Amino acid sequence: MSRYKISHATRYEYEALVLHAHHLAYLKPRATPVQRVEDYALLVDPIPVTLTPLHDYFGNECHEIELLSAHDALTVTCSSVVERFAAEDDLDHDQTLSWEAVAARLAADHGRSAFREFCFDSPLVRAHRHLAEYAAPSFTPKRPLVSALLELNRRIYDEFTYDNTVSDVATPLAQVLEHRRGVCQDFAHLMLGCLRSLGLSGRYVSGYLETLPPPGKARLVGADASHAWASAYVPDYGWLDLDPTNGVVPGERHITLAYGRDFSDVSPLRGVVLGGGSHSLSVSVDVEPLD
């Protein structure tokens, strides 16, 4: 078991006064079979007129924030303590159903399970033959699903370069596939696009990853970042997390925030403001191991 204290601070500075604002924050870590939220606090400056906890369609806990006082800056700070347990490695990679059999089972489901809805297009991830073609070398005929998933996860890690200067939220998957560069959000979307293009079910996971400093270097407080990975449905097992940015199956160093169809469902903080003009954004994340 690993235990972490997580601090996530977001600050907007506006060129003009904001007169009225509504925001939605997805900053509380999610309780899962391998994760327990021990403590959580959310602070907003200026003080909001309402700060309401909600549960969205996917079962994530989020907070609705409304501000009525005029302000030229907004700071939202989340602090949480999370226990993360190791998952049991009881999945036989070579004995699961073939990926074609799983796709056929999902196609015949007709919406009776929650897994089927993650086969469809979402605002930022759409099925395409080019994505199916990219996945094809891993998803060979009759190959067990988990074996194919793990190879695709590793291929994305090996064949794509992490580069935070070439993409943003609106970057299409076709561009990511062409240039073979991007960030964790892009690689998670790419994995989902490949799965959905093959008729398989995949969901987006937002969270954090404990990062380790280079050998001999001190750990820098606030230098971590939010993270994202993908999750694939495996019959008789459930959801299998896959981190194509690092080519691994997420473990104790991965902390889950929320699940959705893609980033647009679980953006850490989004909203609508009246006024403000242009703005600048700064984010500071710290994932501190406590034990």
C-alpha positions as CSV (number, residue, x, y, z in Angstrom):
1,M,0.0,0.0,0.0
2,S,1.2,3.5,-0.8
3,R,-0.1,6.7,0.8
4,Y,0.0,10.1,-0.8
5,K,-0.8,13.7,0.0
6,I,-1.9,15.5,-3.2
7,S,-2.1,19.3,-3.7
8,H,-3.5,20.7,-6.9
9,A,-3.7,24.5,-7.3
10,T,-5.2,26.3,-10.3
11,R,-5.0,30.0,-10.7
12,Y,-6.7,32.2,-13.4
13,E,-5.8,35.8,-13.8
14,Y,-8.1,37.9,-16.0
15,E,-7.4,41.2,-17.8
16,A,-10.8,42.6,-16.8
17,L,-13.2,42.0,-13.9
18,V,-15.3,38.8,-14.0
19,L,-18.8,39.7,-12.8
20,H,-20.4,36.2,-12.6
21,A,-18.9,32.8,-13.0
22,H,-19.9,29.1,-12.9
23,H,-17.2,26.4,-12.7
24,L,-17.2,22.7,-12.3
25,A,-14.3,21.0,-10.5
26,Y,-13.2,17.4,-10.9
27,L,-10.5,17.4,-8.2
28,K,-11.6,14.9,-5.6
29,P,-9.9,11.5,-6.1
30,R,-12.4,8.7,-6.7
31,A,-12.9,5.7,-4.3
32,T,-12.1,2.5,-6.2
33,P,-11.5,-1.1,-5.2
34,V,-7.7,-0.3,-5.0
35,Q,-8.0,3.3,-3.7
36,R,-9.3,5.0,-0.6
37,V,-9.7,8.7,0.0
38,E,-8.7,9.4,3.6
39,D,-9.1,13.2,3.5
40,Y,-10.2,15.9,1.1
41,A,-10.6,19.7,1.1
42,L,-11.4,22.2,-1.6
43,L,-10.7,25.9,-1.2
44,V,-11.9,28.7,-3.6
45,D,-10.7,32.3,-3.5
46,P,-12.7,34.5,-3.8
47,I,-15.3,32.8,-1.6
48,P,-18.1,31.4,-3.8
49,V,-21.7,32.0,-3.1
50,T,-22.3,28.2,-3.6
51,L,-19.9,25.3,-3.5
52,T,-22.1,22.2,-4.1
53,P,-20.9,18.6,-4.2
54,L,-22.5,16.6,-7.1
55,H,-22.2,13.1,-8.7
56,D,-22.1,13.1,-12.4
57,Y,-23.5,10.4,-14.8
58,F,-20.3,8.3,-14.5
59,G,-20.4,8.3,-10.7
60,N,-17.6,10.9,-10.2
61,E,-17.9,13.3,-7.4
62,C,-17.4,16.9,-8.6
63,H,-18.1,20.4,-7.2
64,E,-20.2,23.1,-8.7
65,I,-18.8,26.6,-7.9
66,E,-20.7,29.9,-8.4
67,L,-19.1,33.3,-7.9
68,L,-21.2,36.5,-7.8
69,S,-18.5,38.9,-6.5
70,A,-16.4,40.8,-9.1
71,H,-12.9,39.4,-9.3
72,D,-9.8,39.6,-11.5
73,A,-8.3,36.4,-10.3
74,L,-9.5,32.9,-9.2
75,T,-7.6,30.3,-7.2
76,V,-9.0,26.8,-6.7
77,T,-6.9,24.6,-4.4
78,C,-7.5,21.0,-3.6
79,S,-5.7,19.0,-1.0
80,S,-6.3,15.3,-0.4
81,V,-4.8,12.2,1.2
82,V,-5.2,8.9,-0.7
83,E,-4.3,5.3,0.1
84,R,-3.4,3.3,-3.0
85,F,-3.3,-0.5,-2.9
86,A,-1.7,-2.9,-5.3
87,A,-4.1,-4.7,-7.5
88,E,-4.0,-8.5,-7.6
89,D,-2.3,-9.8,-10.7
90,D,-4.7,-12.6,-11.4
91,L,-5.4,-12.0,-15.1
92,D,-4.1,-14.6,-17.5
93,H,-2.9,-12.7,-20.5
94,D,-3.2,-15.7,-22.9
95,Q,-6.4,-17.2,-21.6
96,T,-8.8,-14.3,-22.1
97,L,-11.3,-14.3,-25.0
98,S,-10.1,-13.3,-28.4
99,W,-10.5,-9.6,-29.1
100,E,-12.9,-10.4,-32.0
101,A,-15.1,-12.5,-29.6
102,V,-15.2,-9.5,-27.1
103,A,-16.1,-7.1,-29.9
104,A,-18.9,-9.4,-31.1
105,R,-20.2,-9.7,-27.5
106,L,-20.3,-6.0,-27.1
107,A,-22.0,-5.5,-30.5
108,A,-24.7,-7.9,-29.4
109,D,-25.2,-6.2,-26.1
110,H,-27.6,-3.5,-27.4
111,G,-27.0,-1.2,-24.5
112,R,-27.8,-3.5,-21.6
113,S,-24.5,-3.0,-19.8
114,A,-22.4,0.1,-18.9
115,F,-19.5,-1.2,-20.9
116,R,-21.3,-0.9,-24.3
117,E,-21.6,2.9,-24.1
118,F,-17.8,3.3,-24.1
119,C,-17.7,1.7,-27.6
120,F,-19.2,4.8,-29.2
121,D,-17.7,8.1,-30.4
122,S,-17.3,10.9,-27.9
123,P,-16.5,14.6,-28.4
124,L,-12.7,14.2,-28.6
125,V,-12.4,10.5,-29.6
126,R,-14.0,9.2,-32.9
127,A,-13.5,5.9,-34.5
128,H,-11.6,5.9,-37.8
129,R,-10.1,3.3,-40.1
130,H,-6.6,4.8,-39.7
131,L,-6.8,4.1,-36.0
132,A,-7.9,0.6,-36.7
133,E,-5.1,0.2,-39.1
134,Y,-2.6,1.4,-36.6
135,A,-3.9,-1.1,-34.0
136,A,-4.0,-4.0,-36.5
137,P,-0.4,-5.3,-35.9
138,S,-1.3,-5.9,-32.3
139,F,-4.8,-7.1,-32.8
140,T,-4.1,-10.1,-35.1
141,P,-6.7,-12.7,-35.8
142,K,-7.9,-14.7,-32.7
143,R,-5.4,-13.1,-30.4
144,P,-6.4,-13.0,-26.7
145,L,-7.7,-9.6,-25.9
146,V,-5.3,-8.8,-22.9
147,S,-2.2,-9.8,-24.9
148,A,-3.3,-7.5,-27.7
149,L,-4.0,-4.6,-25.3
150,L,-0.6,-4.9,-23.6
151,E,1.2,-4.9,-26.9
152,L,-0.7,-1.8,-28.2
153,N,0.0,-0.1,-24.9
154,R,3.7,-0.7,-25.3
155,R,3.8,0.2,-29.0
156,I,2.4,3.6,-28.3
157,Y,5.0,4.1,-25.7
158,D,7.8,3.0,-28.0
159,E,6.6,4.7,-31.2
160,F,5.4,8.1,-29.9
161,T,7.4,10.9,-28.3
162,Y,6.2,12.9,-25.3
163,D,6.2,16.6,-26.3
164,N,4.1,19.2,-24.5
165,T,4.6,21.8,-27.2
166,V,2.8,20.2,-30.1
167,S,-0.8,19.7,-28.9
168,D,-3.7,21.0,-26.9
169,V,-7.2,19.9,-25.9
170,A,-8.5,20.4,-29.5
171,T,-5.7,18.6,-31.3
172,P,-7.3,15.9,-33.5
173,L,-6.2,12.3,-33.2
174,A,-5.2,12.3,-36.9
175,Q,-2.6,14.9,-36.2
176,V,-1.3,13.0,-33.2
177,L,-1.1,9.8,-35.3
178,E,0.7,11.6,-38.1
179,H,3.3,13.4,-36.1
180,R,3.8,10.7,-33.4
181,R,4.1,13.3,-30.7
182,G,1.9,14.5,-27.8
183,V,1.2,14.3,-24.1
184,C,-0.5,11.8,-21.9
185,Q,-4.0,13.1,-22.8
186,D,-3.2,12.5,-26.5
187,F,-1.9,9.0,-25.9
188,A,-4.9,8.0,-23.8
189,H,-7.2,9.3,-26.5
190,L,-5.2,7.5,-29.1
191,M,-5.6,4.2,-27.2
192,L,-9.3,4.8,-26.9
193,G,-9.7,5.6,-30.5
194,C,-7.9,2.4,-31.5
195,L,-10.2,0.3,-29.2
196,R,-13.4,1.9,-30.4
197,S,-12.4,1.6,-34.0
198,L,-12.2,-2.2,-33.4
199,G,-15.6,-2.3,-31.7
200,L,-14.0,-2.5,-28.2
201,S,-14.9,-0.6,-25.1
202,G,-12.5,2.0,-23.6
203,R,-12.8,4.8,-21.1
204,Y,-10.7,7.8,-20.2
205,V,-9.1,8.0,-16.7
206,S,-7.8,11.3,-15.2
207,G,-5.5,11.2,-12.3
208,Y,-2.0,11.7,-11.0
209,L,1.3,9.9,-11.1
210,E,4.0,10.0,-8.5
211,T,7.1,11.2,-10.3
212,L,10.6,10.4,-9.1
213,P,13.4,13.0,-9.3
214,P,16.5,12.2,-11.3
215,P,19.2,10.4,-9.3
216,G,21.0,12.7,-6.9
217,K,18.4,15.5,-7.4
218,A,16.0,16.8,-4.8
219,R,12.3,16.4,-5.2
220,L,10.7,19.6,-6.4
221,V,7.5,20.6,-4.6
222,G,4.8,21.6,-7.0
223,A,6.6,20.2,-10.1
224,D,4.3,17.2,-10.7
225,A,1.4,17.3,-13.1
226,S,-2.0,15.7,-13.6
227,H,-1.9,12.5,-15.7
228,A,-4.3,10.5,-17.9
229,W,-4.5,6.9,-19.1
230,A,-7.0,4.6,-20.7
231,S,-9.0,1.6,-19.4
232,A,-10.3,-1.3,-21.5
233,Y,-13.2,-3.6,-20.7
234,V,-12.2,-7.3,-20.3
235,P,-15.1,-9.8,-19.9
236,D,-15.2,-11.6,-16.6
237,Y,-12.6,-9.3,-15.2
238,G,-13.8,-5.7,-15.5
239,W,-11.7,-2.6,-16.5
240,L,-8.0,-3.1,-17.2
241,D,-6.0,0.2,-16.8
242,L,-3.3,0.9,-19.4
243,D,-0.9,3.8,-19.4
244,P,0.5,4.2,-22.9
245,T,2.5,7.3,-21.9
246,N,4.7,5.1,-19.8
247,G,4.0,1.7,-21.4
248,V,2.9,0.1,-18.2
249,V,-0.2,-1.2,-16.4
250,P,-0.9,1.4,-13.7
251,G,0.0,0.4,-10.2
252,E,0.5,2.0,-6.8
253,R,2.0,5.2,-8.1
254,H,-1.1,6.0,-10.2
255,I,-3.9,7.9,-8.3
256,T,-7.3,8.0,-10.0
257,L,-9.4,11.2,-10.1
258,A,-12.3,10.4,-12.4
259,Y,-13.6,8.3,-15.3
260,G,-15.3,9.5,-18.5
261,R,-15.5,9.0,-22.3
262,D,-12.6,11.4,-22.9
263,F,-11.0,14.5,-21.4
264,S,-14.0,16.7,-22.0
265,D,-16.0,14.7,-19.4
266,V,-13.5,15.1,-16.6
267,S,-11.5,18.3,-17.1
268,P,-10.1,19.2,-13.7
269,L,-11.7,22.7,-13.8
270,R,-13.9,24.2,-16.4
271,G,-16.5,26.9,-16.5
272,V,-18.3,29.9,-18.0
273,V,-17.6,33.5,-17.0
274,L,-19.2,36.9,-17.6
275,G,-16.5,39.4,-18.4
276,G,-12.8,38.8,-17.8
277,G,-11.5,39.3,-21.3
278,S,-8.3,37.3,-22.0
279,H,-6.7,35.3,-19.1
280,S,-3.6,33.5,-18.0
281,L,-3.6,30.1,-16.3
282,S,-1.1,28.5,-13.9
283,V,-1.3,25.1,-12.4
284,S,0.8,23.6,-9.6
285,V,0.5,19.9,-8.7
286,D,2.4,18.1,-5.9
287,V,2.2,14.3,-5.2
288,E,4.0,13.7,-2.0
289,P,4.5,10.1,-0.7
290,L,3.7,10.0,3.1
291,D,5.1,6.6,3.9
